[in-house]
Amino acid sequence: LWQPAMAGVVGMATHYREVVWGAIRVMFVKITGDADGNGDENISETEEVDVLPIDNGDEEGTSKDTVAAHYRHCLEWDSCYFSSTSSLFPSIKMRLSTDCLTVFQSTCSILAKLPSIVTSKSQTIIPLLLHFFYRHYYQYKTDNEQRELDWRGNIDNFEEITASNKPVMEGGKRQLYPRLKSLLRILSHLPSSPRRTKLHKHDFLYRIHLRLLSHPDTSISRLALSCLCTYKLPFLTPYKDRLENMISKELLRETLTQFNWNEVIPSDAIRHREELVPIVIRILYGRMSTRGRKESPKTKRVAVLGFLNQLDGEELRFFVYLVVRAFIPESVDMTGDNWEELIATARYGEGGMMIGGAGGEKEARRVEGFLNSLDAIVKQFGCK
């Protein structure tokens, strides 16, 4: 019943916009809340949802106690996040439930089909989405990517969230990636408009999308590119197809072989290159860092680095920054775009990444991967 139910909600939104939004908002707060699925505290007192009053009339054949009991059962079912029906059917021993991931994906699918509501209600939706990114997704990132983003100035209740001891969503990639994809689909379905100025926190979202281009999961990096294209940027839109081919595992090497900067970017649009190069580097860095079943990391590194060798030394500085980013000490502010200064601060140990402690073996593998990449970079670029 999930698909027809979602279609019914979307259809109702055409004529009953505010009613439908009230229901979606409550559910979206739940699904983007903390790891236990309880996000009710994010609903402000001024935004409480009206509920139907209990009919206490004494009509013939109607019992006040029976109606009140039924109403309490309904509230219990809703408050337990639809995870149990024992309160409604106490005599039935079997467990009937809809898993939380399905509820999450279904709610996001509805919002993806209602772009006008997402835009007009973005001051409610976007803070919840950013909360998910900061509280859950970036807790699993270990390459300092999250430190490039100014969370303090863009997320509500930053100090309270940072000090919270509530658990991060369990399940790792298996639970996080499907949720991340569902949230990105909401934003990727928005109508294209220059700079998306009507969307709440549009500039900060743009910075998040840029960083997701390097994601090892190609479907996530492809969704991030789709989100960027909704900004209708003149230096990005004409090259969307080529960038999508770079993300594709099957078309990567062919695309790199056929891609020529002088042919792709016409002479009258040479200014596009300055802003397009970092986007290409982010995509290719993500592809170079992933492990495939059919293609070895070494083969991909050679293909990517051979292509990047077309760039001049100044353009390659951003690529070098991505390579050494994990070694920048925690004391360094990474929210700016001053790549050269940040490269100079990279250290092994002394506040940067180091081998030791509980994650020693894992970090040792990361250092080994870094050294393999560095070896290939030196061989390809030389003293460039």
N, C-alpha and C positions, 0 to 999 in steps of 0.2 A: 504493500500500500504506500510505500514511501514516495515513489515517483508520481502517482496521481495526486497524492496529498500535497506535494510540492507544487505541482501544476495548478492545483486548486488555490493555494495561497497566492501564487503569482497572479492568477486570474482575478482574484478578489481585490488585489492591490490597485487595480485600475479604477475601481469605483469606491473602495473603502480604504483609501491610502493610510489615514491616521490610525484606523482600527488595526489594520495589518501591521503597521510599523510598531504599534504598542506591543503586540505579541512577539514580533521578531526581536525587538530591543531586549525584552526580558530574556529570551533564549540566548541571544548573542552575548549578553553579560555573563550568563552561566557558562557558556562554552569557552569563553576567553578568560575565565577567572583563574583561580589557582589550581594546583595539581589535583585537588580532590573534587574539582568540578563545581565548587561553591564560589560563585562570583557575585552573590547577592549584595555584598557590602559595597559594590561599585555603583549601585543605584542610589542616587542622591534622594534626600527626603522630598525634594520638590518635584521629583519625577516618579513618584509612586504610581503604580498601575491600579486603576479603579477595578474593583471586583463587584460582581453582582451581589446585591444584598440578599440575605436570607429572608424568605417569606415567612413571617411569624403569624400569618393569618390563621383563623380557626375554621377554615372551610371544612365542609363535611367530607370525611374520609381522609383528611390530611393531618399528620402528626408533626408538631413542631420539632420534637426530639428526633424523629426519623429524618426529616429534611436537614437538620443541623448535623446529624451523624454522617449523612451522605456527603454533605459539604466538607466536613472535616476529612473524610476519606479522600476526596478529590484534592484537597490542599496537601495532604500527606504525599499523595502520588506525585504531585507537581514538585514539591520541595525536595523529594529524594532524587530529582533529576531523571525521572522515568526509569530508574534502575530496578525497581521492585514493584510488584503488584500484590504483595502479601497483605497490605493494608486494605485493599479493595476486595480481595478474595481470600479471607483468612482460612477457609476450609480446604483450599487447594494447596498442596505441598510443593508442587513443581514451581520452578523459578521462570517467570516470563519477563523478558527485558529486551530493551534496545540498547546495544552497546554505545558507549559515549562517543567513539569515533564516528559512527554512523550518524548520530545526532549532530555532531560537529559539521560533518561534510554536507548533510542535508540542509542545515541552516545556512551555511555559506553558499550553497548552490542556489538557494532562493534569493539571497542578496545579490548574487552575480547576475541574476536575471532582472534585477530592479535597480539599474544604474542611477535613475533619477532620485530614488530614495537614498542611495548611498551618498550621492553628492549633496543633497539637501540636509541630510542628517549626519554629515561627516564629523561634526564636532562631538558627536556621541560615539560613532563607530571607530574613528581613527585612534583616539586615545586607548580604547580597548585593544585594538590591533597592535599598537606600539607596546602596550603592557605585555602582550603575548611574546613579542620579539625579545624584549629586555628580560622578562622574568623567566622565560622558558627556553626559547631557541638559542639565544646567545650564551646561555649558561653551559652549553655543550661545545662552544667554539673555543679553540685553544691557540689561535694564531694572531691574537691581538686585533682582529678585525673590528670587534665591538668597541675598542678604545678609539677608533677613528670617528665615532659618532657622539655628538653632544647630547647624551641622554638627559643630563641634569636640566638643560634648558628646553627640552621638548617632550618630556613625559610627566604626567601628573603624579603628584605625591611621590616624587623620586626618593626623598630621604626615607619615607615610610616603607616603600617597597624594598629599598636597599637593606634596611635594617630588619626586614621581616625574616622570621625563621621558618616560614611555611615551606613545605617541600616543593622542589622543582618537579615538573611532570615526569613521571617514571616511564620507562620504555624506550628511552633514547631515540635513535633515528626511526625506529619502527613506528613510534607514536607521533613524533614531531614532524617528520617530513610530510606525511599525508595532510596534517593540519596546516602546515606552511603552504602547501600547494593550494589548499582550499581558500586560504586567505588571499593569496596572490591572484587567484582567479577572479575574486571580487573586484580587485583593482584593475586587472587586465581587461575587464569587460566595460570599463567606463568609456564614454565617447571621447574621442581625441579632441584636444583643445590646447592652444599654446600655453605652456607652463602650468596648466591645470590650477590656476589661481583660485578657483572656487572651492577647491578641495582643502580641507583643514590639514595643516602641516605638510603641504605638498612638497616644499623644498627638502624637508627632512626625509620624507618618503622617497624622494628621488635619490638621495644619498644611500639609502638602504638598498634600493633596486640596483644601483651601480655595483654594490659589493656582492650582491647575490649572483651577478653574472659569472663569478668565479666558482660558483657552487659545484661540487663534484657530481651532483645529480643533474643530468642534462635537462630533465623536464622542469626543474626549478629554475635553472639559468635561462631556459627558454621563456618561462612565464615572466621572469624578471625583465627580459628584453621586451616582451609584449607590454608590460607595465610602463617601461620607459618610452615606448612608441606612442602611448596615449598622450604624452606631453607635446607631441607634434613638433619635435625639434628639427630645424632645417639641416643640421649636420648629421642626423641619425636616420630619419625616415627614408631617404633615397637608397640607403645601404642595408635596409632591414633584411632582405632576402639573403644577401651574402653573409651577414652576421649570423643568421639562423643556420646557414650551412656550416659555419665554423663550429657551432654548438653540436651539430649532428656528428655522432661517432662514425657513421658510414661515409659522410661527405667531407669530413675535415681535411684529409690529405689532398683530395682532388681540388677543394676550394683554395687551399693554400698554394697549390701548384699554379692555379690559373689566376690568382689574385696579383694584380700589379697596381701599385699605388698611383702611378702616373696615368694609367688607363681608367681605373675605377673613379678617381676624383678628377673631374675636368679642371682645366687651368683657371676657369673663371670662378671655381669653388674651392680654390686651394686653402682658403681659411678654414674649411671644414676639417682638414687634416689634423690641425692642432687639437681639436676636441674629440675627433674620432679615434685617434691613435690610443689614448688611455682606455677607451672602451674595448677596442680590439685586443689590447694587451691583457685586460682583465679576463676576457673570454678565453684567450689562449693559455693564460696562466692556469686557469681552472682545468682546461683539458689536459694540459701537460702534467698536472698534479694528480690526476685520477688514474686508477688501475683498471684495465680492461681485461676480459677473459681471453680475447683473441689477439690483442696487441699489447706488447710489452711497454712499460713506461719509458724504456730507453728509446724505442722506435718513435714514440710520440714526441719525446723531448727533441730528438734530432729533427723531426719535421717542423715542429713549432719554432725552434731556435733558428733553423735555416730560413724560415720566413721572416722572423724578427730581425735577422741580420740585414734586411733591407733598410731598416730604420737607422737614423744617425745617432750619434752618441747622446745628444741631449734628450731625444725621445726615449732612449733605452733606460734613462735614469728611473723612470717610474717602474719599469719591470724589475730593476735591481732592488727597488724599495719593497716590492711585493715578496721577493725572494728572502730578504733579510728581516722582514717585518716581525717575525716571531721572536727575534733576538733583541728587540728594543726594550729597555728596562721600564718597569712599571712607573717609575718616577717621571717619565717623559710624557708631556702632553702630545697626543697624536691626533687631536681633532682638526688641526690645520692641514693644508695641502702643500706644506713646505717639504717636499720629498727629499731634497738634498740634505737639509739639516737633520731630518729623521734618520737617513741612512748613516750619517756620521755618528749617531748615538748607539747604533746596534752593538751589542756586546754578547759574548758567551759567558754566562755566569755574571756576577756582580749586578744582580737585578734583572738580567736577561734570562733567556731560556738556558737551563743547565741540566745535566744528567745527575739524578740523585733523588732520594725520597721515594714515596710510594709509587710515583709514576715514572721511575727511572728507566725501566725497560722500554716503555712506550716512547719516552722522550729520546732515548738512545736510537730508536728506529727513525724518529723524525730527523735527528741530527745526521744519521746515515743517508737518509733521503736528500737532505739539504746538500750534503757533500757530493752526492752523485750528480745532483742538478748543477752544483757549482763547477764540477769537473767538466760537464758538457758545455756549460756557458763559456768557460775559459777557452775551451777548444774551438768553439764556434765563433766567439766574438774577438778573441785575442786581446789586444790592448785598445780596442775600440772605445 
